[in-house]
Amino acid sequence: MALKMHKAKRVEIIIEAMMERRLTDVLIGAGVTGYTVLPVSGGSGRSGQWTREGQVSRASGMVSVVCLVRPERLEDLLDAAFAVVERHIGVVNVTDAQVLRAERF
């Protein structure tokens, strides 16, 4: 049985953990019907290397918010996300994806 694949966009936003709720609220407002939040254990960027090790609270860490959307919803999602990310530490990454059950996105 051949499965029908549907085009989608995978958006990953890495942002300070304290901004998670604000970001997910605006994503829902932009029509995102689902997302996954993952802890980020460390990384390296413009400000140098960092790790979660030794941090006392969750607020000083980073999270990755991942969602899949239909291509026609991407612009609204990015506008909403950028309104939150532009004033804080964060990275937005968009890649092409394919999904099996398009009605879920």
TORKOL-4160 file (C-alpha; in steps of 0.2 Angstrom, whole numbers, padded with zeros to 4 digits, m for minus):
105
<pt num="1" X="0000" Y="0000" Z="0000"/>
<pt num="2" X="0007" Y="0017" Z="m0005"/>
<pt num="3" X="0005" Y="0030" Z="0008"/>
<pt num="4" X="0002" Y="0048" Z="0002"/>
<pt num="5" X="0014" Y="0061" Z="0009"/>
<pt num="6" X="0009" Y="0079" Z="0011"/>
<pt num="7" X="0021" Y="0094" Z="0011"/>
<pt num="8" X="0023" Y="0103" Z="0027"/>
<pt num="9" X="0035" Y="0115" Z="0036"/>
<pt num="10" X="0045" Y="0110" Z="0051"/>
<pt num="11" X="0048" Y="0125" Z="0062"/>
<pt num="12" X="0060" Y="0124" Z="0077"/>
<pt num="13" X="0062" Y="0138" Z="0089"/>
<pt num="14" X="0076" Y="0138" Z="0102"/>
<pt num="15" X="0072" Y="0151" Z="0115"/>
<pt num="16" X="0075" Y="0155" Z="0134"/>
<pt num="17" X="0064" Y="0143" Z="0145"/>
<pt num="18" X="0056" Y="0158" Z="0153"/>
<pt num="19" X="0048" Y="0163" Z="0136"/>
<pt num="20" X="0041" Y="0146" Z="0132"/>
<pt num="21" X="0023" Y="0151" Z="0138"/>
<pt num="22" X="0023" Y="0167" Z="0128"/>
<pt num="23" X="0029" Y="0159" Z="0113"/>
<pt num="24" X="0017" Y="0144" Z="0113"/>
<pt num="25" X="0003" Y="0156" Z="0116"/>
<pt num="26" X="0007" Y="0166" Z="0101"/>
<pt num="27" X="0009" Y="0151" Z="0090"/>
<pt num="28" X="m0008" Y="0145" Z="0095"/>
<pt num="29" X="m0015" Y="0162" Z="0091"/>
<pt num="30" X="m0007" Y="0160" Z="0074"/>
<pt num="31" X="m0016" Y="0144" Z="0070"/>
<pt num="32" X="m0003" Y="0131" Z="0076"/>
<pt num="33" X="m0013" Y="0116" Z="0082"/>
<pt num="34" X="0001" Y="0106" Z="0090"/>
<pt num="35" X="0019" Y="0108" Z="0096"/>
<pt num="36" X="0032" Y="0099" Z="0106"/>
<pt num="37" X="0043" Y="0107" Z="0119"/>
<pt num="38" X="0060" Y="0099" Z="0122"/>
<pt num="39" X="0074" Y="0104" Z="0135"/>
<pt num="40" X="0090" Y="0110" Z="0127"/>
<pt num="41" X="0105" Y="0104" Z="0137"/>
<pt num="42" X="0118" Y="0116" Z="0130"/>
<pt num="43" X="0125" Y="0124" Z="0114"/>
<pt num="44" X="0136" Y="0137" Z="0107"/>
<pt num="45" X="0132" Y="0153" Z="0098"/>
<pt num="46" X="0136" Y="0171" Z="0097"/>
<pt num="47" X="0138" Y="0172" Z="0116"/>
<pt num="48" X="0150" Y="0157" Z="0117"/>
<pt num="49" X="0147" Y="0140" Z="0124"/>
<pt num="50" X="0134" Y="0136" Z="0138"/>
<pt num="51" X="0127" Y="0121" Z="0147"/>
<pt num="52" X="0112" Y="0118" Z="0158"/>
<pt num="53" X="0125" Y="0110" Z="0171"/>
<pt num="54" X="0126" Y="0120" Z="0186"/>
<pt num="55" X="0110" Y="0131" Z="0183"/>
<pt num="56" X="0099" Y="0133" Z="0198"/>
<pt num="57" X="0083" Y="0136" Z="0190"/>
<pt num="58" X="0074" Y="0131" Z="0174"/>
<pt num="59" X="0071" Y="0149" Z="0170"/>
<pt num="60" X="0090" Y="0152" Z="0165"/>
<pt num="61" X="0089" Y="0137" Z="0152"/>
<pt num="62" X="0084" Y="0135" Z="0134"/>
<pt num="63" X="0070" Y="0125" Z="0126"/>
<pt num="64" X="0066" Y="0120" Z="0109"/>
<pt num="65" X="0048" Y="0122" Z="0102"/>
<pt num="66" X="0045" Y="0111" Z="0087"/>
<pt num="67" X="0029" Y="0111" Z="0076"/>
<pt num="68" X="0024" Y="0106" Z="0059"/>
<pt num="69" X="0012" Y="0117" Z="0049"/>
<pt num="70" X="0005" Y="0118" Z="0031"/>
<pt num="71" X="0015" Y="0129" Z="0020"/>
<pt num="72" X="0002" Y="0142" Z="0019"/>
<pt num="73" X="0002" Y="0144" Z="0038"/>
<pt num="74" X="0021" Y="0147" Z="0039"/>
<pt num="75" X="0021" Y="0166" Z="0036"/>
<pt num="76" X="0008" Y="0169" Z="0050"/>
<pt num="77" X="0018" Y="0158" Z="0062"/>
<pt num="78" X="0034" Y="0166" Z="0058"/>
<pt num="79" X="0027" Y="0184" Z="0061"/>
<pt num="80" X="0020" Y="0178" Z="0078"/>
<pt num="81" X="0036" Y="0169" Z="0083"/>
<pt num="82" X="0047" Y="0184" Z="0078"/>
<pt num="83" X="0037" Y="0196" Z="0089"/>
<pt num="84" X="0043" Y="0185" Z="0104"/>
<pt num="85" X="0060" Y="0180" Z="0098"/>
<pt num="86" X="0066" Y="0197" Z="0092"/>
<pt num="87" X="0069" Y="0204" Z="0109"/>
<pt num="88" X="0076" Y="0188" Z="0117"/>
<pt num="89" X="0090" Y="0175" Z="0114"/>
<pt num="90" X="0083" Y="0163" Z="0101"/>
<pt num="91" X="0085" Y="0154" Z="0084"/>
<pt num="92" X="0071" Y="0150" Z="0072"/>
<pt num="93" X="0074" Y="0136" Z="0059"/>
<pt num="94" X="0062" Y="0131" Z="0045"/>
<pt num="95" X="0064" Y="0115" Z="0035"/>
<pt num="96" X="0054" Y="0106" Z="0022"/>
<pt num="97" X="0045" Y="0091" Z="0029"/>
<pt num="98" X="0032" Y="0078" Z="0023"/>
<pt num="99" X="0018" Y="0071" Z="0034"/>
<pt num="100" X="0007" Y="0056" Z="0032"/>
<pt num="101" X="m0009" Y="0063" Z="0040"/>
<pt num="102" X="m0011" Y="0081" Z="0033"/>
<pt num="103" X="m0028" Y="0083" Z="0042"/>
<pt num="104" X="m0018" Y="0084" Z="0059"/>
<pt num="105" X="m0009" Y="0100" Z="0053"/>
